[in-house]
């Protein structure tokens, strides 16, 4: 069986790369005369690419640096067919945090997975745009229009970009915090599997208020469900259990304050209780707020206790303090 090869003559293959400048390949380094058609008549990749580009009148090709060797072979094919090669630009690869080629083991690898985890399209577009390119200053958060307007091939980086999932989450959090309440709830609704159940138990206004309260404390929408659950159900973490023990005096005093409270439980009322607790127990800072927060939501970390207290109400707060104290 026979194949069709392209005969390579010795010499240099020079590519004027839009990103890397002049790139020179030795023809002898390409492995000899390479196959264009297999013995079964099948077309090899490099030949098919050239024919496709010529047919579609492609003028510029931007792709990963792992295609550089292919480019040298394709330039030879263009010239053999009598066509002028397009302008090439080879961008740096995107690597994982371990500087290995980005792969499935590093995390989400499809747009659908990023959607399922609760990343906003605007945040993902912004972050991806800054992998291998920069606006020339320290800006990181940029709108789609800004990026389109300011993008230039000259600012593409030669060095490999690192895909940092922590930074992507951080950037997504910035976008979430900018959403007005209605837009935030519209985005969060698909990530609340218990929405109907909780609306039936507490009312839609309660669910919306709780979800909105956490909008400053989540970086991806998939996290909102667990945050809402902390108020819907009291399931203390192991860390919270330690805080209960260390802050027992604060919680006992808080329960007494709640039992004696008359009237509406609003933020000013919670603030007064906190001031009274500090005077009674001498606790302040983390030793004051962490036990209160842990007794409210089952975790010493989270939203402002002055906002959580009124949502739960006096009776539920007393119940949770009692559970936290074990009696």
C-alpha positions in Angstrom: 0.0 0.0 0.0 1.2 3.5 -0.8 0.9 6.8 0.9 1.4 10.3 -0.4 4.2 12.4 1.3 5.4 15.9 1.0 9.1 16.0 0.0 11.0 18.4 2.4 14.0 20.2 1.2 16.7 21.2 3.8 16.8 24.8 5.0 15.0 27.1 7.5 11.3 27.5 7.8 10.7 31.1 9.1 7.3 32.0 10.7 6.5 35.6 11.6 4.4 34.9 14.7 2.0 37.6 15.9 2.7 36.6 19.5 6.3 35.2 19.5 7.9 37.2 16.8 10.2 35.4 14.4 10.2 31.6 14.9 12.7 29.5 12.9 12.5 25.8 12.3 15.1 23.6 10.7 13.4 21.5 8.0 15.5 18.6 9.0 13.9 18.7 12.5 10.4 17.8 11.2 11.0 14.1 10.9 11.5 13.8 7.2 8.9 13.7 4.4 5.6 13.6 6.1 2.4 11.9 5.0 -0.5 13.9 3.4 -2.7 10.9 2.4 -2.8 7.6 4.1 -2.8 4.3 2.1 -6.6 4.1 2.4 -7.0 7.5 0.9 -7.7 9.2 4.3 -6.4 12.8 4.6 -3.9 13.7 7.3 -4.7 16.5 9.7 -2.1 19.1 8.5 -3.2 18.8 4.9 -6.9 19.0 5.8 -6.3 22.1 7.9 -4.5 23.9 5.0 -7.2 23.0 2.5 -9.9 24.1 5.0 -8.2 27.5 5.7 -7.6 28.2 2.0 -11.2 27.3 1.1 -12.6 29.6 3.9 -10.1 32.3 3.1 -8.7 32.4 6.6 -6.4 35.4 7.1 -5.4 35.0 10.8 -4.9 31.9 12.9 -4.6 32.2 16.7 -4.1 28.9 18.6 -2.1 27.2 21.3 1.7 27.0 21.3 1.4 23.2 21.1 0.6 23.7 17.4 3.9 25.4 16.5 5.4 22.2 15.0 2.2 21.7 13.0 2.5 25.3 11.7 5.9 24.6 10.3 4.5 21.7 8.3 1.4 23.6 7.2 3.5 26.5 5.9 5.3 24.0 3.7 2.0 22.7 2.4 0.7 26.2 1.7 3.8 27.0 -0.3 3.7 23.7 -2.2 0.1 24.4 -3.2 1.0 28.0 -4.2 -0.9 29.8 -1.5 0.3 32.5 0.9 0.1 31.3 4.5 -2.2 33.2 6.9 -0.8 35.2 9.8 -0.1 32.9 12.8 -0.2 33.7 16.5 0.6 31.0 19.0 -0.7 31.7 22.5 0.6 30.3 25.8 -1.0 27.2 27.2 -3.3 27.3 30.2 -1.8 25.2 33.0 -3.2 23.9 36.3 -2.0 25.2 39.7 0.6 22.4 39.6 1.9 23.9 36.2 0.8 20.7 34.5 -1.4 20.9 31.4 -4.9 21.6 32.4 -7.0 18.5 32.6 -10.1 17.0 34.2 -8.3 16.2 37.4 -7.9 19.9 38.1 -11.6 20.5 38.3 -14.5 21.6 36.0 -13.5 21.3 32.4 -16.8 22.1 30.5 -19.0 25.2 30.4 -21.9 23.1 31.7 -19.9 22.1 34.8 -19.1 25.7 35.5 -22.8 26.5 35.1 -23.8 23.7 37.4 -21.4 25.1 40.1 -23.0 28.5 39.9 -20.5 30.7 38.0 -21.9 33.7 36.2 -21.2 34.0 32.5 -19.9 37.5 33.0 -17.4 36.4 35.6 -16.2 33.4 33.6 -15.7 35.6 30.5 -13.8 38.1 32.5 -11.5 35.6 34.1 -10.8 33.6 30.9 -10.0 36.8 29.1 -7.2 37.5 31.5 -5.5 34.2 31.0 -2.7 35.0 28.6 -3.8 38.6 28.0 -3.8 41.8 30.1 -5.1 45.3 29.5 -1.7 46.7 30.3 -2.5 47.9 33.9 -3.6 46.3 37.2 -7.3 46.0 36.3 -8.8 42.6 36.9 -12.6 43.1 36.9 -13.6 44.3 33.4 -16.9 44.2 31.6 -17.3 42.3 28.3 -17.5 45.6 26.4 -14.3 46.9 28.0 -12.4 43.7 27.1 -13.7 43.6 23.5 -12.8 47.3 23.1 -9.3 47.0 24.6 -8.2 43.6 23.4 -5.1 43.6 21.2 -2.9 40.8 19.9 0.1 42.8 21.0 -0.8 42.3 24.7 -1.0 38.5 24.5 1.5 37.0 26.8 4.2 34.5 25.9 4.4 32.9 29.3 2.0 30.1 30.3 -1.2 31.1 32.2 -2.2 29.4 35.4 -5.9 28.6 35.9 -6.5 29.4 39.5 -9.8 28.2 40.7 -9.6 30.2 43.9 -9.2 33.4 41.9 -12.1 32.4 39.6 -14.3 31.9 42.7 -13.2 35.2 44.1 -14.0 37.0 40.9 -17.4 35.3 40.6 -18.1 36.5 44.2 -17.4 40.1 43.1 -20.0 39.8 40.3 -22.6 38.1 42.7 -22.2 41.0 45.2 -23.0 43.5 42.5 -26.3 41.9 41.6 -29.5 43.7 42.9 -31.7 41.5 45.0 -34.2 40.6 42.2 -31.4 39.6 39.8 -29.6 37.7 42.6 -32.7 35.7 43.4 -33.4 35.0 39.8 -29.8 33.6 39.5 -30.0 31.7 42.8 -33.4 30.1 42.4 -32.2 27.1 40.3 -29.6 26.4 43.0 -32.2 26.1 45.8 -33.5 22.5 45.6 -35.6 23.0 48.8 -37.1 26.3 47.6 -40.7 25.0 47.4 -40.5 23.2 50.7 -39.0 26.2 52.5 -41.6 28.5 51.0 -44.3 26.3 52.3 -42.8 26.2 55.8 -41.7 29.8 56.2 -43.1 31.8 53.3 -41.5 33.2 50.1 -40.4 36.4 51.8 -38.5 34.5 54.4 -36.6 32.4 51.8 -35.8 35.5 49.8 -34.6 37.4 52.8 -32.4 34.6 54.0 -30.9 34.0 50.5 -30.2 37.7 50.1 -28.6 37.9 53.5 -25.9 35.4 52.3 -25.2 37.0 49.0 -22.1 38.7 50.5 -20.9 35.3 51.8 -21.0 33.1 48.8 -18.6 32.9 45.8 -20.6 30.5 43.7 -24.4 30.0 43.5 -24.1 26.3 44.3 -23.1 27.3 47.9 -26.3 29.3 48.5 -28.4 26.1 49.3 -26.2 25.1 52.2 -26.2 28.6 53.6 -30.0 28.8 53.5 -30.2 25.4 55.1 -28.2 26.6 58.1 -31.2 28.9 59.0 -33.9 26.4 58.0 -32.4 23.6 60.1 -30.1 23.7 63.0 -27.2 21.3 62.4 -24.1 22.5 64.2 -20.6 21.7 62.9 -17.9 20.1 65.0 -16.2 23.5 65.2 -19.5 25.0 66.5 -19.7 22.4 69.2 -16.3 23.5 70.6 -17.5 27.1 70.5 -20.6 26.3 72.4 -18.5 24.9 75.2 -16.1 27.8 75.3 -19.0 30.4 75.0 -21.5 28.7 77.4 -21.7 31.8 79.6 -22.4 34.1 76.7 -25.1 31.8 75.3 -26.8 31.4 78.7 -26.9 35.2 79.2 -28.2 35.6 75.6 -31.0 33.1 76.3 -31.9 35.1 79.4 -32.0 38.4 77.4 -34.2 36.8 74.8 -36.6 35.4 77.4 -37.0 38.9 79.0 -37.3 40.7 75.6 -40.6 42.5 74.9 -41.6 43.9 71.5 -40.2 43.5 68.1 -36.9 41.8 67.6 -35.1 43.9 65.1 -31.4 44.9 64.5 -31.3 47.7 67.2 -32.8 45.2 69.7 -30.1 42.6 68.9 -27.4 45.4 69.1 -28.6 46.3 72.6 -28.6 42.7 73.7 -25.0 42.3 72.4 -23.9 45.5 74.4 -25.6 44.1 77.5 -23.9 40.7 77.0 -20.5 42.3 76.8 -21.2 44.2 80.0 -22.4 41.1 81.8 -19.9 38.5 80.6 -16.9 40.6 79.8 -16.7 38.8 76.4 -15.9 40.8 73.3 -14.8 40.3 69.7 -14.6 36.7 68.6 -15.4 35.3 72.1 -18.7 37.2 72.0 -19.8 36.9 68.4 -18.6 33.4 67.5 -20.8 31.7 70.1 -23.8 33.8 69.1 -23.4 33.0 65.4 -22.8 29.3 66.1 -26.0 29.1 68.1 -27.9 30.9 65.4 -26.7 29.1 62.3 -24.7 26.1 63.5 -21.3 27.6 62.5 -19.1 30.3 64.0 -18.5 31.7 60.6 -21.1 33.5 58.4 -23.3 36.6 58.2 -23.8 39.4 60.8 -25.7 38.1 63.9 -27.7 41.4 63.9 -29.2 40.4 60.6 -29.7 36.7 61.5 -31.4 37.2 64.8 -34.6 39.0 63.6 -35.1 36.5 60.8 -35.1 33.6 63.3 -37.2 35.3 65.9 -37.2 35.0 69.7 -38.7 31.6 70.1 -36.4 29.9 67.6 -33.3 31.7 69.0 -34.2 30.4 72.5 -34.7 26.9 71.2 -31.3 27.0 69.4 -29.5 28.4 72.4 -31.0 25.6 74.5 -29.8 23.0 72.1 -26.3 24.6 72.0 -26.1 24.6 75.8 -27.3 21.0 75.9 -30.1 21.9 78.4 
